[in-house]
Structures are given as C-alpha cells and as structure tokens.
Amino acid sequence: MRYLVPFHPNRHSHFFTDILVIGGGAAGLRAALAASETCDVLLLCKAGGLNSNSNQAQGGIATVWDSTDTFERHVEDTLTAGGELCERSIVEEVVHNGPEQIREIINYGANFDKSGDCYALSREGGHRNDRILHAQGDATGKEIVRALMDEVLRRPNIRIWENTFSLDLLTDESGCRGAIVYWKKRDEKELIWAKQTILACGGFGQIYRETTNPEIATGDGVAMAYRAGAAVRDLEFVQFHPTVLYIAGSSRHLITEAMRGEGAYLIDRKGYRFMNDYDARGELAPRDIVSKAIVAQMAKTNHPNVYLDLTHKPADWIYKRFPGIAETCRLFGIDIAKDRIPVRPGAHYAMGGVYADKNGRTSLPGLWAAGEVASTGLHGANRLASNSLLEALVFGAATGSLASQFAMLRKNQFDVSPISNPPITSDRPIEQLDLNDMRNALKSLMWRQVGVVRNGEQLADAAWNVEKWAKTVENCQFLSAEGWELQNMLTVAALIIKGAINREESRGAHEREDFPNAKEVAEHTVLVNEQVLL
C-alpha cells in the first residue's frame, strides 16, 4: 500500500511486540488485560492514558443484574432500538456475557453506586427494565477506565506509549503486520512490528461541529483500516445524542440520558412538554426518535435549542445523582435544581465502523477491532443507551484473548517485510493551507448537510465539497497531527456520505426526508476499495 506519511525504513526505529493495541479506552485496556501474560503487549494512546470517549461516558453500563430482569428482555430492547439491523447472535452473545464482564471489572476495583447493600440500577431510553449500573452519579466511564488502567499498570507484560499518533497500518500480502506511528516523546516516526494488531481507537464525532466527543475522536482507526484494505460497514449510521449542553460560543458537554431516565422533562421555549407528541414513550423513547423530535420542535418554535427540566425533583437528590453535570452547568451560571438546561442534539456515537465478526476479527488478516471503531452487529442502525461500554468490555476481552492465541503460534517468529513507500510529490506547499479553517469548514458542512435529517440534494453537494477538499490535501506531506487528522476526517466523511447517499431509506439514526420509509429488508452497507456492496 501507499502510506499516508513519508518515511524511510532505514532511518526510523523498529520495535517488535506480540500484540499491538491501538487505543487506550475501555476496549483497548480490556483487550490488553485479556492477552496472555506470556505475550508482550504494547498499548498506544493518542493522548494521555485517560483521554478517551470511554472516560467521558456519563450514564452507565447496561447489563442484566436484577432478578426482575432477563437476558431475553435486554436482547429484545437492543433489537428494537437497532432498526432491524442488529445481528441477533451478536446481541445475545454480548448480553449474556455482560454480568461476567461487570464482575471482572469489580474485581479490578471498579466501584459502582449502591442503594443500601445492592447496586443502584437506573433506566434509560429504550430499556424496559432498570439495568443501568453507574458510578459516582454520572462518571461511570471514568471509574471503569480508572479500574482497568490500574490493573494494566500492574501487569509487567504491558507497555504503554502515551501521546502516540498511529499514522497507518503496516501491511503486506499476508495481512496486517503492525503500524507506523509518531511517538511524541522521541519526536520520531516509528515502525512497530506486531504479530497481531487490535484497533480500539474509538469513533469520529469530531467530524461534526456539534459533538460530545473529545478532540482526539477524528476517525483515525476507520481511515487507517480502510486505506489498508479492510472492509468498513454502515458508516452512515451516526447517533446524535439528544441532549448536549448548548451555550453559544462555548464547548459542548454531554447531558446524560440517565437524567431523562430519572424523570427529567424535555420542554420547548414556551415550557411545553413536547415528546408525547412524537412518541408514546415520551422522554424515554430511543435516541434517534428523541433527536429528530428535538430538531422538529426547534424548527417549529424557531429556537436554537430546547430545555431539560429537572426542577420538580428534590435539590439534594439532584446534586448527589448528577454531581458532574451540576458542576459543569454551574460554570455557565445554571443551577440544575432550579434552572432549565439548554440542550440540542450533537454527534455522539458511530454505529458503523471497521467490520468485525463475532470474535472481533476484521477482513484483513492479523487485524482485530473492538469498541466504537468496530461494526460488530450489536448496535444495528441505532445504539441502545449504555450498551457501548458493555460492547467495549465484551469485545475487548474477546479480541485480546484470541489475538494472543494467534500470536503465541508464532512465538519466536518475527520476519520483517521489505517496505516500498513511493515518495509523495506535490507542487502545493503545505504552508498555503489553513488547516484549522479546512477542519472547521468540514465540521460545519457535515453538521448542516449530513446531520440528523438528510436529503439527496444536500448529500450530493456535501460529497462534491469533500472530494474537492480531499484532492487539495491528498499529496501534501504533513508533519503534524493536525494534518494527519484532517486527512483522516476527510476520508471518513467521504465514506459516511457515500453510505448515506446509497441508503435510500430512513432507518434508525439515518433519516432521509426524501425517502421517509424503511425498506422491507434491512441490509448493511459495506465499503471496500471504493466499492459499495449492499
């Protein structure tokens, strides 16, 4: 393959490991822990070790924990939310493995909130039972990542490189052989040769102007895998979280769905509680329905947002249940026990990603995928709330265990392939490009034309613009994360748009106003080497 960045194999360091894990969120950490302790594991974090989507997850993790709940009900709730595109066998596997994974991270030291001697359970949109475990009120992801990281740091076979940008996968005719990375600590590009490689590097919310995702979520994993020849699937299904704190001019902050699960109302600018006009489940409808309802109500009232109202609940309980959100809102002069919280939808989670089978294996030999970067068949067209951390743990454990078994078959074998990397030539000096301006233009375009509600005319215009911008940068030899991220964002944006254009129906999180109905048969969109396979 032709790599994204210029390098000379004789001028850069070569590192060797049994298992390479790219991504330091819940899926990557769980994968590293599941690998055999006889294997050397190298875990790469794009930023600091605790900077990930997983770390910012507020609401909780869904699993069958109470005797009044059943696996069958959790499975059916997931299938219903997924717009008939979930794969039942995968859903059943994940749901049935949930309690075991929760017990494992409790053994690692995770502390979930309790009510008396029992774990406190809450409910979110799309769930018929109270099955959401949470920690520190609204800091569940942070607690899970902390416990996993603490355990990783106790394992002598696991090394962590922080502030390491993964640029491209190393491939040859046999499949994936590792990755090319930029290690900030050495200010150098490195070649990491691995017997097995696990992608666990999250989603791509930063492609959108309005998003809950951290700055690092620029779709690097999907872009790398696609360039390397791996199949990607269903990228048009982007979940927009209904309730993102909206303060003009400020950064966006997630307002967890658990707040609606605990009884918060959605009201418009006139104080009207509108959700029952759109769905009988009201505020507890699945996320795709709530997001579309909010967008419609904003248009109807000609207002840039709607509001979450929890003021009918006791103040002491509110502050205890949602301490993180209370503190965030306080910074903007909002007292969540007394004031309405301004919210609107924002890009939150990618249901699509790198295609992975029931074991997390991708279509490229030697490459595995777990967590948000993967398309496993669990989420279908719309993710059920709080199933993402569960998926990260289940598939993280599966990929780490199985990848290490494959690596151990070649325990003493490290054959390094010759690398051919034709030079990239360009008559366009990089300094003429305003990368920040291009990034902002892309994010605004995706929000306007490939957002909550789409149509063919806008999608075609978006495709034309993204293709034009991609040609502008395709031959540039970027030397910084900003340039590499922009190239990845443009690649993933083009794939999202291509999938959205070809999906001439409305299903789950994909709403086409020119094709308002779902087709009779639900089908996946698979993209490989510029082809669309329906």
SELO-468710 format. One line per 2 residues: their letters; for each residue x, y, z of C-alpha. Coordinates in steps of 0.02 Angstrom, whole numbers. Layout:
a = X,Y,Z | ...
This chain:
mr = 0,0,0 | 49,183,-13
yl = 66,254,161 | -8,417,222
vp = 159,486,281 | 333,487,204
fh = 465,385,295 | 621,286,257
pn = 629,116,345 | 818,127,365
rh = 806,294,454 | 673,252,581
sh = 672,140,734 | 595,-33,727
ff = 500,-101,879 | 433,-277,900
td = 287,-340,1004 | 171,-488,1007
il = 11,-386,1024 | -10,-205,971
vi = -165,-120,1043 | -208,49,966
gg = -320,145,1085 | -325,174,1272
ga = -512,175,1308 | -612,35,1388
ag = -598,-82,1238 | -411,-60,1219
lr = -374,-79,1404 | -485,-233,1417
aa = -401,-309,1264 | -229,-283,1339
la = -284,-366,1502 | -361,-514,1411
as = -200,-555,1318 | -96,-696,1388
et = 32,-636,1515 | 162,-732,1414
cd = 136,-608,1271 | 218,-438,1257
vl = 82,-307,1236 | 110,-128,1178
ll = -37,-10,1209 | -39,154,1112
ck = -135,307,1173 | -158,453,1055
ag = -158,574,1201 | -140,544,1388
gl = -190,374,1452 | -358,432,1522
ns = -413,537,1373 | -546,439,1279
ns = -731,431,1240 | -745,292,1369
nq = -676,405,1504 | -811,535,1467
aq = -958,413,1467 | -1080,475,1599
gg = -1239,374,1606 | -1184,197,1644
ia = -1165,21,1580 | -1313,-90,1538
tv = -1323,-270,1597 | -1447,-392,1670
wd = -1412,-382,1856 | -1580,-386,1946
st = -1687,-541,1969 | -1836,-450,1893
dt = -1741,-429,1728 | -1699,-561,1597
fe = -1572,-582,1458 | -1715,-601,1336
rh = -1786,-429,1379 | -1615,-346,1360
ve = -1592,-433,1192 | -1764,-379,1130
dt = -1738,-199,1188 | -1574,-194,1091
lt = -1652,-268,935 | -1798,-146,942
ag = -1685,5,956 | -1572,-59,816
ge = -1695,-34,675 | -1696,-218,620
lc = -1512,-209,576 | -1439,-291,732
er = -1371,-467,717 | -1465,-569,847
si = -1324,-692,881 | -1205,-549,920
ve = -1333,-463,1032 | -1363,-624,1127
ev = -1176,-655,1148 | -1143,-481,1216
vh = -1295,-476,1331 | -1260,-648,1405
ng = -1078,-602,1437 | -1121,-437,1520
pe = -1133,-490,1703 | -968,-586,1693
qi = -877,-434,1625 | -953,-322,1760
re = -895,-442,1895 | -722,-443,1818
ii = -701,-254,1825 | -772,-252,2001
ny = -631,-373,2043 | -511,-247,1964
ga = -577,-118,2087 | -719,-28,1998
nf = -842,48,2123 | -1022,63,2063
dk = -1151,162,2158 | -1257,68,2285
sg = -1427,84,2363 | -1406,2,2532
dc = -1314,-162,2506 | -1365,-179,2323
ya = -1301,-94,2168 | -1411,51,2115
ls = -1493,25,1945 | -1570,157,1834
re = -1662,158,1669 | -1630,250,1505
gg = -1720,271,1340 | -1768,109,1253
hr = -1746,0,1408 | -1897,-83,1488
nd = -1806,-126,1649 | -1690,-40,1771
ri = -1524,-114,1715 | -1400,30,1708
lh = -1259,23,1834 | -1175,191,1866
aq = -1029,259,1964 | -1005,423,2057
gd = -1175,476,1996 | -1128,524,1818
at = -946,470,1798 | -965,286,1753
gk = -842,284,1609 | -711,374,1712
ei = -723,244,1850 | -717,96,1731
vr = -566,165,1639 | -479,203,1805
al = -503,24,1866 | -444,-50,1702
md = -293,65,1693 | -243,25,1871
ev = -244,-160,1827 | -147,-130,1665
lr = -12,-39,1763 | 7,-193,1874
rp = 44,-307,1725 | 231,-317,1683
ni = 197,-383,1506 | 102,-225,1455
ri = 191,-66,1400 | 101,99,1369
we = 154,235,1249 | 57,394,1278
nt = 46,540,1156 | 73,421,1010
fs = -17,453,846 | -49,299,741
ld = -24,351,561 | -51,195,457
ll = -59,8,471 | 90,-91,408
td = 30,-219,282 | 97,-346,159
es = 21,-488,61 | -7,-586,222
gc = -110,-451,306 | -79,-326,445
rg = 97,-326,518 | 86,-181,641
ai = 83,7,622 | 180,164,581
vy = 167,287,724 | 228,458,776
wk = 292,449,955 | 293,625,1025
kr = 414,576,1164 | 551,543,1036
de = 484,664,905 | 504,525,778
ke = 405,407,669 | 424,226,722
li = 389,59,639 | 302,-60,760
wa = 300,-239,701 | 166,-345,785
kq = 108,-523,764 | -71,-464,794
ti = -144,-288,797 | -303,-233,886
la = -391,-72,836 | -482,5,984
cg = -464,190,944 | -643,249,957
gf = -756,349,844 | -761,505,737
gq = -877,631,820 | -756,774,786
iy = -809,767,603 | -963,862,661
re = -973,1040,727 | -1091,989,868
tt = -1022,839,961 | -996,763,1132
np = -831,682,1080 | -658,737,1138
ei = -538,822,1018 | -447,658,981
at = -602,573,904 | -558,604,721
gd = -591,433,644 | -409,380,633
gv = -447,194,655 | -579,186,520
am = -470,286,399 | -316,178,431
ay = -412,16,410 | -496,74,250
ra = -330,129,173 | -257,-40,220
ga = -396,-133,129 | -508,-186,273
av = -697,-181,248 | -794,-43,336
rd = -981,-53,365 | -1135,55,399
le = -1041,218,425 | -1197,319,380
fv = -1272,272,549 | -1211,410,664
qf = -1302,426,828 | -1341,604,880
hp = -1361,616,1067 | -1521,714,1100
tv = -1458,817,1246 | -1295,912,1230
ly = -1274,1070,1334 | -1294,1216,1216
ia = -1214,1380,1267 | -1173,1486,1114
gs = -986,1510,1096 | -937,1376,1223
sr = -878,1197,1203 | -1014,1065,1206
hl = -1045,950,1354 | -1146,790,1362
it = -1301,789,1472 | -1326,605,1508
ea = -1482,512,1454 | -1492,450,1633
mr = -1563,620,1678 | -1716,583,1571
ge = -1717,407,1642 | -1730,483,1815
ga = -1879,590,1765 | -1817,749,1680
yl = -1938,830,1559 | -1899,896,1385
id = -1985,1063,1357 | -1978,1195,1222
rk = -1951,1382,1239 | -2132,1405,1294
gy = -2119,1273,1429 | -2219,1146,1330
rf = -2175,962,1362 | -2174,903,1181
mn = -2105,725,1173 | -2275,640,1191
dy = -2323,723,1026 | -2189,620,939
da = -2186,453,1032 | -2292,368,1164
rg = -2135,331,1266 | -2105,517,1287
el = -1932,562,1352 | -1888,377,1362
ap = -1901,346,1175 | -1740,286,1089
rd = -1610,417,1048 | -1644,429,862
iv = -1827,470,894 | -1788,598,1030
sk = -1656,685,924 | -1773,700,775
ai = -1912,764,888 | -1799,898,961
va = -1743,956,788 | -1926,966,734
qm = -1977,1061,891 | -1832,1183,871
ak = -1891,1219,693 | -2072,1235,750
tn = -2028,1361,886 | -1889,1447,788
hp = -1771,1425,935 | -1591,1359,935
nv = -1621,1232,1073 | -1746,1151,1190
yl = -1729,1126,1378 | -1710,987,1505
dl = -1810,1020,1663 | -1772,926,1824
th = -1832,1061,1943 | -1979,956,2003
kp = -1856,838,2090 | -1778,868,2264
ad = -1621,976,2251 | -1515,868,2368
wi = -1554,713,2266 | -1513,802,2102
yk = -1341,860,2161 | -1298,687,2227
rf = -1358,593,2072 | -1280,711,1943
pg = -1132,795,2027 | -1026,812,1869
ia = -1165,889,1766 | -1211,1005,1909
et = -1032,1068,1917 | -1018,1091,1728
cr = -1182,1187,1719 | -1132,1293,1869
lf = -985,1358,1767 | -1113,1435,1649
gi = -1223,1505,1786 | -1351,1364,1778
di = -1415,1281,1937 | -1488,1116,1876
ak = -1602,1104,2028 | -1680,1274,1991
dr = -1648,1315,1808 | -1692,1238,1640
ip = -1541,1165,1549 | -1524,1220,1366
vr = -1490,1068,1255 | -1487,1015,1073
pg = -1426,858,982 | -1242,826,944
ah = -1143,687,858 | -1110,558,991
ya = -1078,380,932 | -1039,285,773
mg = -1140,127,750 | -1038,88,593
gv = -852,60,584 | -724,-71,535
ya = -816,-233,502 | -779,-363,636
dk = -850,-537,656 | -915,-618,817
ng = -736,-634,880 | -682,-458,830
rt = -584,-514,676 | -584,-394,530
sl = -574,-440,346 | -386,-403,350
pg = -287,-549,424 | -192,-502,581
lw = -308,-354,619 | -443,-353,753
aa = -566,-218,806 | -659,-184,968
ge = -764,-43,1038 | -833,105,942
va = -710,86,798 | -789,-81,755
st = -952,-130,670 | -996,-292,758
gl = -1183,-306,729 | -1230,-262,908
hg = -1299,-87,880 | -1381,-102,710
an = -1448,64,647 | -1465,143,819
rl = -1372,102,980 | -1473,64,1136
as = -1418,178,1277 | -1272,115,1386
ns = -1235,-36,1276 | -1072,41,1215
ll = -966,13,1372 | -1037,-163,1380
ea = -982,-196,1200 | -810,-123,1235
lv = -782,-244,1379 | -851,-398,1292
fg = -761,-374,1126 | -606,-305,1210
aa = -592,-466,1309 | -627,-574,1155
tg = -500,-489,1041 | -364,-485,1173
sl = -383,-668,1214 | -397,-733,1035
as = -263,-618,963 | -140,-678,1094
qf = -178,-858,1049 | -137,-821,867
am = 20,-727,919 | 81,-872,1026
lr = 75,-987,875 | 217,-879,806
kn = 303,-850,973 | 482,-845,909
qf = 447,-784,732 | 473,-604,680
dv = 500,-593,493 | 509,-410,440
sp = 443,-374,266 | 532,-257,145
is = 440,-91,134 | 406,2,-26
np = 342,178,1 | 343,282,-158
pi = 380,464,-124 | 234,585,-122
ts = 262,729,-238 | 165,891,-234
dr = 179,1063,-308 | 68,1131,-169
pi = 165,1198,-19 | 84,1148,145
eq = 104,1321,217 | -27,1385,96
ld = -161,1278,180 | -256,1343,331
ln = -286,1175,414 | -396,1246,552
dm = -507,1334,426 | -525,1174,322
rn = -565,1074,477 | -699,1197,533
al = -772,1203,357 | -785,1013,354
ks = -866,1004,527 | -994,1138,480
lm = -1033,1053,314 | -1062,884,396
wr = -1175,961,528 | -1280,1056,401
qv = -1294,926,264 | -1256,755,340
gv = -1335,782,511 | -1492,724,599
vr = -1603,743,444 | -1532,718,268
ng = -1585,727,87 | -1509,677,-78
eq = -1475,853,-142 | -1380,905,13
la = -1284,740,19 | -1229,760,-163
da = -1169,937,-127 | -1076,876,28
aw = -993,737,-74 | -933,863,-204
nv = -858,977,-73 | -772,839,24
ek = -698,766,-135 | -632,938,-183
wa = -552,965,-12 | -480,789,-12
kt = -394,822,-178 | -321,981,-105
ve = -232,886,33 | -203,712,-40
nc = -25,745,-98 | 31,851,48
qf = 170,784,160 | 102,837,328
ls = 219,833,475 | 97,860,618
ae = -57,783,698 | -166,923,631
gw = -130,875,451 | -144,687,480
el = -308,709,573 | -379,817,433
qn = -339,683,304 | -423,551,412
ml = -576,660,441 | -596,690,255
tv = -580,504,219 | -712,456,347
aa = -827,600,297 | -824,539,117
li = -868,362,173 | -1012,423,283
ik = -1083,525,139 | -1063,381,16
ga = -1158,265,131 | -1293,396,162
in = -1318,427,-24 | -1336,242,-62
re = -1455,209,83 | -1616,271,4
es = -1725,243,156 | -1748,304,334
rg = -1691,181,466 | -1631,209,644
ah = -1513,356,655 | -1514,380,465
er = -1659,495,418 | -1686,535,233
ed = -1828,661,213 | -1836,615,28
fp = -1851,429,74 | -1953,435,235
na = -1993,249,246 | -1884,99,286
ke = -1860,-34,154 | -1942,-201,183
va = -1775,-290,203 | -1638,-217,313
eh = -1466,-225,231 | -1290,-174,280
tv = -1183,-54,180 | -1007,-121,156
lv = -868,-15,80 | -707,-92,16
ne = -586,-15,-108 | -707,120,-167
qv = -849,-4,-195 | -1021,-5,-115
ll = -1087,-179,-79 | -1269,-184,-23
